[in-house]
Amino acid sequence: MEIVAVLNAIWTVIRTISKIISKTLWYKNIYKCVGVVATRKFKPAKQYHKYAIIVAARNERTVIGNLIDSIKRQNYPEDMLDIFVVADNCTDDTADIARKMGAICYERFDNEHRTKGYALQYLVECIRRDYGIDAYEGYILFDADNLLAPDYLQQMNNAFDAGEKIITSYRNTKNFGDNWIAASYGVHWLRTVRNEHRPRSLFHLATRIQGTGFLFAHELIKGGWNWVSLTEDRAFCADAVAKGYKISYNHDAIFYDEQPTSIRIAMRQRIRWAKGHLQAFFEIGPKLFGHIFVTNGVANVHENGKTSFWKRLFNNLRLRFMSLDILSNVYPRALFTSFKRLIYLMVRITTICILAEGASKIGVTVITVLWWTAETYLKTILVALYVYVIEHRRIQKLGFFKTIWFAVTFPIFDLIGKLSLIIAMFMKVEWKPIPHDSDIKITDLTEKAENKKEKQKIS
């Protein structure tokens, strides 16, 4: 009886916390509605700004040349752009290819500090030493497997010229149709675009950056690149918001990313993400939580000149809300949900066994668990279908049956994410590179896009 009472008490506490979190984050339903129809647009820039593109690459000989080629094809002044590559612990000719393609390449060999964050830290210090951080107004970070649409830099420059300090962009997938795993990654990124990036940018809040394809002002790395965890992007994002920066999004700046096609590689990557997310939560979470209540003047440190009382008040309230908003992304929600359901099952099973409840109680418990599973699965399928419909002009044409199959299998991708979070709690995780072997070039993608537009005009 005492065990039942204790478990019931724990269940009551967890359910109460869950209800509080759910009611606190109700506003995210507004995001989902707004993301369907609107996002922030940027006027053409009045001037060109000078940028450094930075890339961390490990044994990327297959793709590094295609990335640099897509950068060279930008309709942006060449003298306002430099490409920096750090060939990190490479055993192939990545460095030679990068140099032949016109990039400035540094080589790094350090088997103890192997995360992407450490590679970027080394690269930023090399730029500081040889050129100076202030030599560039902004820095744009890419992975070696990325490809840029021809107007990408022009579009990002529009947002930067509007005064934005950190901007992320539209992450498309260059191998969307390879299999359900690659397609699931693609849907995952585009779900974030619709549910988070577009509305947050419209409301001048902070969205989150996701690994690659983002621009930031040079002032953010005056003290160096200090984010070296397994998920340096999430740490960078949370730290920036904790310092009072908002993070915008440009829907017209499109780049392409190669997604894993192997379940083994996908699982390995998701476990690394999960471990990094937990690290970011414990590192930056307390500071974000504190800013919900006390800002210490951080809200106005990035304003140029004096601001009015009302502007300071607005910035203060915005920072408090942004801190709550980003904290809601940083905290391990899937882990909490899994723990809540586990406690429920323990309560029900223990109660049934000790109090000898009848078969009807067992049936109710089984039906409840099955309902949770079915409801979650169906909702996730509908999300995938929503993404395929609303983004059909930009993503690869798949065909009806392939689209349905990829939508039906998408919940497995989310399940992998939840399992990864649980595994990461008890597993030591090391950073390992994700293999990229797709030889797709930006011309292959842009020609397909142009042909698609022509067919749509004809029809």
Secondary structure as UniProt FT lines:
FT   HELIX           2..24
FT   TURN            25..27
FT   HELIX           28..37
FT   STRAND          51..57
FT   TURN            61..63
FT   HELIX           64..72
FT   HELIX           78..80
FT   STRAND          81..88
FT   HELIX           94..100
FT   TURN            101..102
FT   STRAND          104..108
FT   HELIX           116..130
FT   HELIX           133..135
FT   STRAND          138..143
FT   TURN            144..145
FT   STRAND          147..148
FT   TURN            150..151
FT   HELIX           152..161
FT   TURN            162..163
FT   STRAND          166..173
FT   TURN            174..177
FT   HELIX           180..192
FT   HELIX           193..197
FT   HELIX           198..202
FT   TURN            203..204
FT   STRAND          214..217
FT   HELIX           218..221
FT   TURN            222..223
FT   TURN            230..231
FT   HELIX           232..242
FT   TURN            243..244
FT   STRAND          248..257
FT   HELIX           263..291
FT   TURN            292..293
FT   TURN            296..297
FT   HELIX           298..300
FT   TURN            301..302
FT   HELIX           309..330
FT   HELIX           333..355
FT   HELIX           359..390
FT   TURN            391..394
FT   HELIX           400..426
FT   HELIX           442..458
//
